[in-house]
Amino acid sequence: MSNASAPKPRIWRNCPVCGTERGEPSFTKGLLRVVRCSRCGMMFANPVAVELVEGAFYDRLAAPYYLSPDKLESDFAPVRFARELRLFRRFCDKGAVLDVGCSTGAFLHQLAHRFPGDYATLGADVAGPSLDYAEGRGVPVLRTPFLEHDFHGQQFDAVTFWAVLEHLAEPRKFLAKAAALLKPGGHCFVLVPNLNSLAMRCLGARYRYIMDEHLNYFTAGTLRRLAAQERGFIIVRIKSTHFNPVVIWQDWRGGEERVPDAERGRLLKRTTAWKQNPRLAPLKWIYAGVERVLGRLHLADNLVVVLRRRGSESRL
């Protein structure tokens, strides 16, 4: 058997929220096996490929997806992080910012260029090619894995995890370290896909974000439980945001096969262009209204939680 076709080593996990062993089978998609924790209801992949836990997968994915021209053009477009920036600025208007899972550095790049002088930025990731690109765009990065890096007492006003915790075998450890790195009163921002979204309810396992590299599948309840595990944090806000009806349409027609990375990049480019087209303003108003309604019902595509570091307790 060739190395390409050999089974990849896999590991078994306990529930990433409460630690309960294994979980009851819920659904499968290709090699992905998702289970439900009998104690807290968390849905998570089990077992998972070692390369996903250790990060080797993301080095391979960098060139065909994260560094594809379509993805880069979309990520660095002015509209790309509009919602995240509005929320972020509401709680952190200046200071030191650490973006964990920064990829090509687009969020930090936009933060620094839109608000010059307000922020000192630093990015962290496991994909070397993506970090190379971020550095090339002027984003400072650290090369050591986040959990292993010694920050030597450095503290931050904000730590962000944009679309990161769903990829992590042990998300609680990342939140604990974030709490330890934040100044008292500093904020942590987490965005993850929403398991109870309209898209998920319509599509089930057809949904493109039910994928091998997504190890955790959060609802508002399980995301709240995860955040509550870290006693250094106070939950400030949980909301649902983002909505892409084109994804629902494409995935409904496409079946349960993984959407090719090139197609994902092309859709990002098209939707970014639509958002920036002034002739589509009436449609954008309708779209924004639908997104607000879905958000209030916690049916939008993503969940966001804002956490504040407790100010009086001793640090971890």
N, C-alpha and C positions, 0 to 999 in steps of 0.2 A: 504494500500500500504506500502511495506517495505521501510526502509530508503535507501536500495541499489538501489531500482527501482524508488524512488521519483525523480521528476525533480529537477535538481540543480538550485539554484538561479542564475539569469543572469542579467547583467547590459548593458545598451545602452551606446555607446561611440560616441563622435564627432571624426572627422578626426584627427589622431595623428600628422599630419604635419601642416595643416592650421586651424584646429578647426571647419571646416564646419560641420553642424549637419547631422548625420545619414549616408548619402550616398545612391547611387542607387544600387539595387541588381545586383550582377555579377554572382556568382555561389555558389553552395552548395556542401558539402561532408559530409554525415551523419548529425550530429547536427551542423556542421560548416557552417556558413552563411557569405560569403565574399561579401563586397560591394565596390563600387568605388566612390571616392569623385568627385562630379561634378565640383569642383573648381580646384583642383590640380592634380587629377588623381590617388591619393594614393589608394591602395587596402588594406582593413583591415577587420578583423572579427568584426561583429556587429549583435546581442549582443554577449557577452562573459560570461562564467561562472565566478562567483565571486571567486571561489577557484583558478582560473588561475591568476586573478588580485592580490589576496592576497598571493599567493605562497604556499598554502596548498597542491596543486596538486604535487609539486616537492618533498615534503617530502615523499609522497606515491610512487613516481616514483623512488626514490633513490635506494631502494633495488633491484627491478627487472631490472633496466637498468643501472643507473649511477654507481652502486656498483657491477654490475655483473662481474664475472671474465673475460669474453671476452672484455667488455668495458674497464675495468681497465688495462688489458694487452695492449690493443691498445693505450689508452691515454698516458701511461707512456713509450711506445716504442720510441726509438730515432727519428724515422721518423715522428711521429705524428704531431708535430708542426713545421716541417721543413720550410714550406713556411712562416708561421707567424713569426718565429724567424728571418729569413733572412730580412723580411720587417721591423720588429721591430728594429733590430740592425742597420739598415740603418739610422734610425732617433733618436734612443736612445741607446747609447753605455754604459751608466752607470746611476745610480741614483735610486731614490725611485719610485717603481712601484706598482700601485693598479690595481688588476684584478677584475672587477665587474662581478659577475656571474662565479666565479672561479670553481664551482662544486667541484671535488675532488682534485683540486690544481695542475693538471698535467702541465699546462703551466708554472706556477711559479716555480714548482719543477725543470723543465728542465732548465728554465732560471738561477736559482741559481746554479745548478750543472754543467751546461755547461760553465758558465762564473763566477766562484767563486770569490767573493769579489767585483764584478761590480755592484750588485744591492741589494737594501733593498726591500723586497717584502711583500705584504699584500693582502689577498684575501677576497672577500665579496660574500655572496650568501644567499639564503633564505631557502635552504634545509639543515636541521641540520645534518642528517646522512652523507651527502657529506662533510660538513665542519669537522665533526669528523674524517673522513678518511684523509682529507687534513692535519689536525693537526698531525695525526699519521705519516704522511710522512714528517713532519718538516716544513710545510707551515704555517706561521702566518695567522690567520683569525680574522675577526670581526663578531660578532653574530647579531648585530643590523642591520635591513634593511638599505640599502645604503642611501636612501633618508632621513631616520630618524636619522642617526648617526651624532653626533657632533664630528668633527675631531679636534676641538680646535686649529684651525690655522695651522694644519699640511698641507704641500704641497707636491706635487708629480711631478716627471719629466715625468711620463707617466701614463695614465689611459687606460685600455683596456676593450673592450666589445666584446669578441669573441663569436659569435652566441648567443647574448643576446637581442638586441633591437627588434628582431622579437617576443619576448615573453612578451614585456612590453605594458601595456595599455597606458602609458604616456611617451614615449621615450624622448620627449623634456625635461622633468624635469631631466632625468638622464644625458643628455648632458649638461644641464645648471649647474648641480652640479659638473660634471666633469670639466667644464671650471673654476668653482670657486676654485676647488682643485688644479689645475695645476699651476706650476710656470710659469711666463711669458716665452714664447718660448717652453714650454713643449708640449707634443704631446698626442693626443687621437686617439686610433685605434679602428675601428668598423668593424666587419665582420657580414654579414647577407646573407641569401639565396637570390638568384637572380631570380626574377619573370620572367625575359626575357631569362633565360638560355635555352640551347638546350634541357635539360631534361624537363623543363616545357613546351616548345613548342611541344615536342614529346608526352608528357604524359597528360598534363592538370591536372585535378583533381586526376588522378591516382597517381601522383607523391607523394612519401611517405612523403615529407616535406610540403605538404598541409595537415596540421594536427591541431587538436583542440588547442594545446598549442602554435601554431604560430598565434599570433594576428595581425601581420603586414607583408605585402608582398611588398617588395621594388623593384623598378627598379633603374637604375643608376640615372635617373632624379628625382625620388621622394626621394631617399637617399640624393642627393645633396640639394634638397629643405629643407629637414629636417635639415641637417647640417648648411645650410645658415640661419636658424631661430635663431641660437645661435650666437649672434654678437661677443662673446668673442673668436670665432674661425675663423681661415683662413683655407680654404680647400686647402690642399697641394697636395693630390693625390686621385683619384678614379680609381680602377682597378677591373677586374674580374679574379677570380682564382678558382682552384680546378675543377676536372672533374672525375666522376666515371661512366663509361659506364655500369658497372655491375648493378648499380641501375636502369638505364633506361631499361635494359633487364628484370630484375626481376619485376619491377613495370608494365611494358607493359604486362607481362603474368599474373600478380596478380590481376588486376581489381582495384576497388576503395576502398577496405577494408583497414583499418589501418594495416600496417606491424607490426607484433608482436615484442615487445621489444627484446625478445630473439633472433629473426632472425636478427634484426638490429645489435645487439652485435656480432653475429657470422660473419656477413659480414665485420664488422670493423676488426675483428681478421684476417679473410682471406686476406683482402686487405692489411693490415699491413704486414702480412707474405710475400705477393707477393712483396711489395716494398723493403723488406729486403733480398730477395733471389737474390744472385749475378748471378745465371744462367738465370735470366729473364732480364738481362741488355739490350739486343737488343730491347725487347718489351718495356722496360721502356723509352728508347730513343724515340721510336715512340710515345708512350703515352705522353711524355713531349712535343714533337712537336705539337701534336694535342691540348694539353692543352694551349700552347702558342697562337696558332691560335684562338682558342675559346676565350681566354682572350682578345686578341686584338679586337675581334668583340663584346665584352661584352656578350658572350654566355656561359661562364663557369658557374659552379654551384653556386658560391658565389660572392658577391661584397664586396670590402674592401675600406673604406675611411680613410685617414689619415688627422687629423686636428691638427693645431698648435695654441696654446694659444697666443693671441695677446700680444705683449710685452710692449706696452706703455699705453694702456687704463687702467682705474681704474678697480679693481676687482669687481666681482658681490657681 
